[in-house]
Amino acid sequence: MHNHVRSCIVSLLSLVFCVHVYGQECSLSGYLDKGVSNSPVLKDLANQVLANQCDSLVARASYLPQVNFNISMMYAPSANGWGYSEVITNGQSLAGTINVSQQIFNTKNRKANLEKYGLEAGNLANDRNISLGELKKAITAQYLAAFAALEELRFQQEIRGTLLDEARVLKAWTEKGIYRQTDYLSLQVEILNLERNIRDLDLLYRKEFWNLNLICGIGDTAACSLTLPVVQDTVTKPIENSLFFRRFMIDSLLIRNEQLLIDRRYQPVVSWFADGGIVNNEPRYLYQNVGISGGISMTLPVFDGNQRKISYNKIRMREETRRNYEENFRFLYQTQLKQLQAELEVTRKSARENEKQVSLVQQLVDADHILLNSGSLPISDYILALKNLVEARHAGLLYRIRTQYIVNEINFRKQ
C-alpha cells in the first residue's frame, strides 16, 4: 500500500511538471530584423544623418546671393536751436531698400566647408554601421543564451522520460522481488531531482527569452521554441577596411579639413553688394529719391593675437592623440583576433572529441538498459551511466554554443 501511494505521488508530480512544448518556432534572423527595426539608437543615428544633410544644404544656400528687405523711418525734432544737429540727422529720414550681397572668389573656401559636412556624414554612417554590428552581436549572444537554456531543458526532459519508463519496469521487478525496494526508491528520488531541475531550467529559459525580447523591443512575453542558430564565419578582410579603423581615417581627414578651414579664414574675403529702393529725408520729394547702388567689399585679417598659431597647436595635439589610438587599435585588433581564432580552434577540437565520448556513453547506457530490464544490473549503476550521458551531452551543448559565441565575436571585429 505504501509503495502504491508513493507511485501515485510520483505520477501526479509527473503530470504537474509535464514536458513544456513551445509550439511556435522563432529564428535568429527574425529577432535580428525586429531588433534593428525597433532600435532607438539606429533611428537616432539615421536622423543625425538626415540632420547633417540639412546642414549641408544650409551651407550651400549661404553661398547663394542673400536678399534682404530693410525699412527705417526716423524723425529728430528740434526747436530754437535745441535738439540733434540737423546737419547730421537731416531732421528726418525714410529708407526702404532691397539689399543683395554675395561672396565671390571663394571656391576653395566653399569646397573645404562642404567637404566637412561630407566627412561628418561618412562618420555618422560609419557609426551607424558599428552600432548595427553591436546590436546584432548583443541579440545573437542573448539568443544563444536562451537557446542553451532551452536545449538543457530538453535534455533533462528526455532523461526524465527515460527514467519514468524505467520506473515502471523497475516497479514490476521490485514487486517480483528481483530488485530491492531501496533501488526503486533511489530511482524515484532521481526522478524528483529531475523534476526540480526541469522547473528551474524552464524558469531560466523564460528569463533568457524575456531578456531577448527586451533587447529586440518586443513586448510579447509568450515563450516560443528557438531553432538552432548557425552563425557563419565571415571572410577576413584587411584592417584598413574595418569599420573601426575607418573611424580613424575619417578623423584624420576631419583634422586636415579643419586645418584647411583655419587657413581659409586668413584669406581675403571679397563680396559684391547692391541695393535698390527709396532713401529720403524730405517727404515732398519722395518720388525723386528712388534709386540703386552697388559695390564691392574686401576684408583681409591682419592680426588676431596669434589665434592661428594656437589653433595649429591644438590640431597638432588632436592628430597625435588620434595616431596613438590608431596604433593601439592595430595592436588590440590583431592580438584579440588571433586569440579568438585560437580559442575557436581549441573549442571545435574539444567538441569533436566530446562527440566521440557521447557516442561511447550512449552505447554504455543502451547496454545497461538491457541489463537493467533483465534484472542483472544495480539501479545505481544505471543512474550513474545516465548522469554521465547527461554531463557529456551538456558539455557538447556548451561547446556548440561557445563556438557560436566566438564566431559571433570574430564576425563583429571583422566588420
C-alpha positions as CSV (number, residue, x, y, z in Angstrom):
1,M,0.0,0.0,0.0
2,H,2.8,2.3,0.9
3,N,4.5,1.7,-2.4
4,H,1.3,2.2,-4.3
5,V,0.8,5.6,-2.7
6,R,4.4,6.7,-3.4
7,S,3.9,5.6,-7.1
8,C,0.7,7.7,-7.3
9,I,2.5,10.7,-5.9
10,V,5.3,10.4,-8.5
11,S,2.8,10.1,-11.3
12,L,1.0,13.2,-10.1
13,L,4.2,15.1,-10.0
14,S,5.0,13.9,-13.5
15,L,1.7,15.5,-14.6
16,V,2.4,18.7,-12.8
17,F,5.9,19.0,-14.3
18,C,4.9,17.9,-17.7
19,V,7.1,18.4,-20.7
20,H,6.9,22.0,-21.8
21,V,6.2,22.3,-25.5
22,Y,6.5,25.7,-27.2
23,G,4.6,25.4,-30.4
24,Q,5.7,28.5,-32.4
25,E,9.3,28.4,-33.7
26,C,11.4,31.5,-33.7
27,S,14.7,32.0,-35.6
28,L,17.7,34.3,-35.0
29,S,17.1,36.2,-38.3
30,G,13.6,37.2,-37.1
31,Y,14.9,38.6,-33.9
32,L,17.7,40.5,-35.7
33,D,15.1,42.1,-38.0
34,K,12.9,43.1,-35.1
35,G,15.9,44.4,-33.1
36,V,17.1,46.5,-36.0
37,S,13.7,48.0,-36.8
38,N,13.0,48.8,-33.1
39,S,16.4,50.2,-32.1
40,P,16.2,53.8,-30.9
41,V,19.9,54.2,-31.3
42,L,19.8,53.3,-35.0
43,K,16.9,55.6,-35.5
44,D,18.8,58.4,-33.7
45,L,21.8,57.9,-35.9
46,A,19.6,57.8,-39.1
47,N,18.1,61.1,-38.0
48,Q,21.6,62.6,-37.4
49,V,22.5,61.7,-41.0
50,L,19.4,63.5,-42.2
51,A,20.2,66.5,-40.0
52,N,23.7,66.6,-41.4
53,Q,22.3,66.6,-44.9
54,C,20.1,69.6,-43.9
55,D,23.2,71.4,-42.5
56,S,25.0,70.8,-45.8
57,L,22.1,72.3,-47.7
58,V,22.0,75.3,-45.4
59,A,25.7,75.8,-46.0
60,R,25.3,75.6,-49.8
61,A,22.4,78.1,-49.6
62,S,24.7,80.5,-47.7
63,Y,26.9,80.9,-50.8
64,L,24.0,82.0,-53.0
65,P,23.0,85.7,-53.3
66,Q,21.5,86.8,-50.0
67,V,18.4,89.1,-50.4
68,N,17.1,91.3,-47.6
69,F,14.4,94.0,-47.4
70,N,15.2,96.8,-44.9
71,I,13.0,99.7,-44.0
72,S,13.6,102.5,-41.4
73,M,11.9,105.8,-40.5
74,M,13.5,108.4,-38.2
75,Y,12.3,111.9,-37.0
76,A,14.5,114.1,-34.8
77,P,12.6,117.2,-33.6
78,S,14.4,120.4,-32.8
79,A,13.3,123.9,-31.6
80,N,15.1,127.2,-31.1
81,G,18.5,125.5,-31.6
82,W,17.7,122.7,-29.2
83,G,17.8,119.1,-30.5
84,Y,20.1,117.0,-32.7
85,S,22.1,118.8,-35.3
86,E,20.0,118.8,-38.5
87,V,23.3,118.8,-40.5
88,I,23.8,115.3,-39.2
89,T,20.3,114.0,-38.8
90,N,18.6,116.0,-41.6
91,G,15.7,116.2,-39.2
92,Q,14.0,113.1,-40.6
93,S,14.7,110.2,-42.9
94,L,12.9,107.4,-44.6
95,A,14.7,104.4,-46.2
96,G,13.3,101.3,-47.8
97,T,15.7,99.2,-49.8
98,I,16.2,95.7,-51.1
99,N,19.7,94.6,-50.5
100,V,21.6,91.8,-52.3
101,S,25.1,90.5,-51.4
102,Q,27.2,87.5,-52.2
103,Q,30.8,86.4,-51.6
104,I,32.9,85.9,-54.7
105,F,36.2,84.2,-55.4
106,N,35.6,81.7,-52.6
107,T,35.5,78.4,-54.5
108,K,38.3,76.9,-52.4
109,N,36.7,78.0,-49.1
110,R,33.3,76.7,-50.2
111,K,34.8,73.4,-51.3
112,A,36.5,72.9,-47.9
113,N,33.4,73.8,-45.9
114,L,31.2,71.5,-47.8
115,E,33.8,68.7,-47.6
116,K,33.5,69.0,-43.8
117,Y,29.8,68.0,-44.0
118,G,30.6,65.1,-46.3
119,L,33.2,63.8,-43.9
120,E,30.8,64.2,-41.0
121,A,28.1,62.3,-42.9
122,G,30.6,59.5,-43.6
123,N,31.5,59.4,-39.9
124,L,27.8,59.2,-38.9
125,A,27.2,56.4,-41.4
126,N,30.2,54.5,-40.1
127,D,29.0,54.9,-36.5
128,R,25.6,53.6,-37.5
129,N,27.2,50.5,-39.1
130,I,29.2,49.9,-36.0
131,S,26.1,50.3,-33.8
132,L,24.3,48.0,-36.1
133,G,27.0,45.4,-35.6
134,E,27.0,45.8,-31.8
135,L,23.2,45.4,-31.7
136,K,23.3,42.2,-33.8
137,K,26.1,40.8,-31.7
138,A,24.2,41.5,-28.5
139,I,21.0,40.0,-29.9
140,T,22.9,36.9,-31.2
141,A,24.6,36.4,-27.8
142,Q,21.3,36.6,-25.9
143,Y,19.6,34.3,-28.5
144,L,22.4,31.8,-27.9
145,A,22.0,32.1,-24.1
146,A,18.2,31.4,-24.4
147,F,18.8,28.6,-26.8
148,A,21.3,27.0,-24.5
149,A,18.8,27.1,-21.6
150,L,16.1,25.6,-23.9
151,E,18.4,22.7,-25.0
152,E,19.4,22.0,-21.5
153,L,15.7,21.9,-20.6
154,R,15.1,19.4,-23.4
155,F,17.9,17.2,-22.3
156,Q,16.6,17.0,-18.8
157,Q,13.1,16.3,-20.1
158,E,14.4,13.5,-22.2
159,I,16.3,11.9,-19.3
160,R,13.2,12.2,-17.1
161,G,11.1,10.4,-19.7
162,T,13.6,7.6,-19.8
163,L,13.7,7.3,-16.0
164,L,9.8,7.2,-15.9
165,D,9.8,4.3,-18.4
166,E,12.5,2.5,-16.3
167,A,10.5,3.2,-13.1
168,R,7.5,1.3,-14.5
169,V,9.7,-1.7,-15.4
170,L,11.6,-1.5,-12.1
171,K,8.4,-1.4,-10.1
172,A,7.3,-4.7,-11.7
173,W,10.7,-6.3,-10.9
174,T,10.6,-5.0,-7.4
175,E,7.1,-6.5,-6.8
176,K,8.6,-9.8,-8.0
177,G,11.5,-9.5,-5.6
178,I,14.2,-9.2,-8.3
179,Y,15.2,-5.7,-7.2
180,R,15.1,-4.3,-3.7
181,Q,12.6,-1.6,-2.6
182,T,15.6,0.7,-1.9
183,D,16.6,0.5,-5.6
184,Y,13.1,1.6,-6.6
185,L,13.1,4.5,-4.1
186,S,16.5,5.6,-5.3
187,L,15.1,5.9,-8.8
188,Q,12.1,7.9,-7.6
189,V,14.5,10.3,-5.8
190,E,16.4,10.8,-9.1
191,I,13.1,11.5,-10.9
192,L,12.1,14.1,-8.3
193,N,15.5,15.8,-8.7
194,L,15.0,15.9,-12.4
195,E,11.5,17.4,-11.9
196,R,13.1,20.2,-9.8
197,N,15.8,20.8,-12.4
198,I,13.3,21.0,-15.2
199,R,11.3,23.6,-13.3
200,D,14.4,25.7,-12.6
201,L,15.5,25.3,-16.2
202,D,12.1,26.3,-17.5
203,L,12.2,29.5,-15.4
204,L,15.8,30.2,-16.6
205,Y,14.7,29.8,-20.2
206,R,11.8,32.1,-19.8
207,K,14.0,34.7,-18.2
208,E,16.6,34.5,-21.0
209,F,13.8,34.6,-23.5
210,W,12.3,37.7,-21.9
211,N,15.7,39.4,-22.0
212,L,15.9,38.6,-25.7
213,N,12.6,40.2,-26.3
214,L,13.7,43.2,-24.2
215,I,16.8,43.7,-26.3
216,C,14.7,43.5,-29.6
217,G,12.0,45.8,-28.3
218,I,9.3,43.1,-28.4
219,G,6.5,43.4,-25.9
220,D,5.2,39.8,-26.2
221,T,6.2,37.6,-23.2
222,A,4.9,34.3,-24.6
223,A,7.8,31.9,-25.0
224,C,8.4,30.1,-28.2
225,S,10.7,27.3,-29.4
226,L,14.0,28.6,-30.7
227,T,15.7,27.0,-33.6
228,L,19.5,26.2,-33.7
229,P,21.3,29.3,-34.9
230,V,24.1,28.9,-37.4
231,V,26.5,31.9,-37.2
232,Q,28.7,31.7,-40.3
233,D,32.3,32.8,-40.1
234,T,32.8,35.9,-42.3
235,V,35.8,36.3,-44.6
236,T,38.8,38.1,-43.0
237,K,39.5,41.5,-44.7
238,P,42.4,43.9,-44.3
239,I,42.3,46.0,-41.2
240,E,42.1,49.2,-43.3
241,N,38.7,48.1,-44.5
242,S,37.4,47.6,-40.9
243,L,34.6,49.9,-39.7
244,F,36.6,50.5,-36.6
245,F,39.7,51.5,-38.5
246,R,37.7,53.6,-40.9
247,R,36.7,55.8,-37.9
248,F,40.4,56.8,-37.5
249,M,40.7,57.5,-41.2
250,I,37.7,59.8,-41.2
251,D,39.0,61.6,-38.1
252,S,42.3,62.2,-39.8
253,L,40.5,63.7,-42.8
254,L,38.4,65.9,-40.5
255,I,41.5,67.2,-38.8
256,R,43.1,68.1,-42.1
257,N,39.9,69.7,-43.2
258,E,39.8,71.8,-40.0
259,Q,43.3,73.0,-40.6
260,L,42.4,73.9,-44.2
261,L,39.4,75.9,-42.9
262,I,41.7,77.8,-40.5
263,D,43.9,78.7,-43.4
264,R,40.9,79.9,-45.4
265,R,39.9,82.2,-42.6
266,Y,43.0,84.2,-43.2
267,Q,42.4,84.7,-46.9
268,P,40.8,87.9,-48.3
269,V,37.0,87.8,-48.3
270,V,35.6,89.6,-51.4
271,S,31.8,90.3,-51.7
272,W,29.6,92.2,-54.1
273,F,26.6,94.0,-52.9
274,A,23.7,96.0,-54.5
275,D,20.6,97.6,-53.3
276,G,17.6,99.5,-54.7
277,G,14.7,101.4,-53.1
278,I,14.0,104.8,-51.5
279,V,16.2,106.8,-49.3
280,N,14.7,110.2,-48.5
281,N,14.7,113.0,-45.8
282,E,12.0,115.2,-47.3
283,P,8.6,113.6,-47.9
284,R,7.6,116.0,-50.6
285,Y,10.5,114.9,-52.8
286,L,9.9,111.2,-52.0
287,Y,9.2,110.2,-55.6
288,Q,12.5,111.7,-56.7
289,N,14.6,109.6,-54.2
290,V,14.1,106.2,-55.8
291,G,17.5,104.8,-56.8
292,I,20.0,102.0,-56.8
293,S,23.6,101.4,-55.6
294,G,26.2,98.7,-55.8
295,G,29.8,98.0,-54.9
296,I,32.5,95.5,-53.9
297,S,33.9,95.0,-50.4
298,M,37.0,93.2,-49.2
299,T,38.1,92.0,-45.7
300,L,41.6,91.0,-45.0
301,P,42.6,89.7,-41.5
302,V,45.8,91.4,-40.3
303,F,46.3,90.5,-36.6
304,D,44.2,88.4,-34.3
305,G,46.5,87.8,-31.3
306,N,48.2,84.6,-32.7
307,Q,44.9,82.7,-32.8
308,R,46.1,80.9,-35.9
309,K,49.2,79.5,-34.2
310,I,47.2,78.4,-31.2
311,S,44.7,76.7,-33.4
312,Y,47.5,74.9,-35.2
313,N,48.9,73.6,-31.9
314,K,45.5,72.4,-30.9
315,I,45.1,70.5,-34.2
316,R,48.6,69.0,-33.8
317,M,47.7,67.6,-30.4
318,R,44.5,66.1,-31.8
319,E,46.4,64.4,-34.6
320,E,48.9,63.0,-32.2
321,T,46.2,61.6,-30.0
322,R,44.4,60.1,-33.0
323,R,47.6,58.3,-34.1
324,N,48.2,56.9,-30.6
325,Y,44.7,55.5,-30.5
326,E,45.2,54.1,-34.1
327,E,48.4,52.3,-33.2
328,N,46.8,50.9,-30.0
329,F,43.8,49.7,-32.1
330,R,46.0,47.9,-34.6
331,F,47.7,46.1,-31.7
332,L,44.5,45.1,-30.0
333,Y,42.7,44.2,-33.2
334,Q,45.4,41.7,-34.3
335,T,46.0,40.3,-30.9
336,Q,42.4,39.8,-30.0
337,L,41.6,38.3,-33.4
338,K,44.4,35.8,-33.0
339,Q,43.3,34.9,-29.5
340,L,39.7,34.3,-30.7
341,Q,40.9,32.2,-33.7
342,A,43.0,30.1,-31.4
343,E,40.1,29.7,-28.9
344,L,37.8,28.7,-31.7
345,E,40.1,26.0,-32.9
346,V,40.5,24.5,-29.5
347,T,36.8,24.6,-28.8
348,R,36.0,22.9,-32.1
349,K,38.6,20.2,-31.4
350,S,37.1,19.6,-27.9
351,A,33.6,19.5,-29.5
352,R,34.7,16.7,-31.9
353,E,36.3,14.7,-29.0
354,N,33.1,15.2,-26.9
355,E,31.0,13.8,-29.8
356,K,33.0,10.5,-29.6
357,Q,32.5,10.5,-25.8
358,V,28.8,10.9,-26.1
359,S,28.7,8.0,-28.6
360,L,30.5,5.7,-26.2
361,V,28.4,6.8,-23.2
362,Q,25.2,6.3,-25.2
363,Q,26.4,2.7,-26.1
364,L,27.0,2.1,-22.4
365,V,23.6,3.4,-21.4
366,D,21.9,1.2,-24.0
367,A,23.8,-1.9,-22.8
368,D,22.9,-1.0,-19.2
369,H,19.3,-0.6,-20.2
370,I,19.2,-4.2,-21.4
371,L,20.9,-5.5,-18.3
372,L,18.5,-3.4,-16.1
373,N,15.4,-4.8,-17.8
374,S,16.8,-8.3,-17.3
375,G,17.4,-7.7,-13.6
376,S,21.2,-8.1,-14.0
377,L,22.3,-4.5,-13.2
378,P,22.1,-2.5,-10.0
379,I,20.0,0.6,-10.4
380,S,22.8,2.8,-9.1
381,D,25.0,1.8,-12.0
382,Y,22.3,2.7,-14.5
383,I,21.7,6.0,-12.8
384,L,25.4,6.7,-12.9
385,A,25.5,5.9,-16.6
386,L,22.6,8.2,-17.3
387,K,24.3,11.0,-15.3
388,N,27.5,10.6,-17.4
389,L,25.4,10.8,-20.5
390,V,23.7,14.0,-19.3
391,E,27.1,15.5,-18.5
392,A,28.6,14.6,-21.8
393,R,25.6,15.9,-23.8
394,H,25.6,19.0,-21.7
395,A,29.3,19.5,-22.4
396,G,28.6,19.1,-26.1
397,L,25.9,21.7,-25.9
398,L,28.3,24.1,-24.2
399,Y,30.9,23.5,-26.9
400,R,28.3,24.2,-29.7
401,I,27.1,27.4,-28.0
402,R,30.6,28.5,-27.2
403,T,31.6,28.0,-30.8
404,Q,28.8,30.2,-31.9
405,Y,29.7,32.8,-29.3
406,I,33.3,33.0,-30.6
407,V,32.3,33.2,-34.2
408,N,29.8,35.9,-33.3
409,E,32.6,37.9,-31.6
410,I,35.0,37.3,-34.5
411,N,32.4,38.5,-37.1
412,F,31.8,41.7,-35.1
413,R,35.5,42.5,-35.0
414,K,35.9,41.7,-38.8
415,Q,33.1,44.1,-39.8
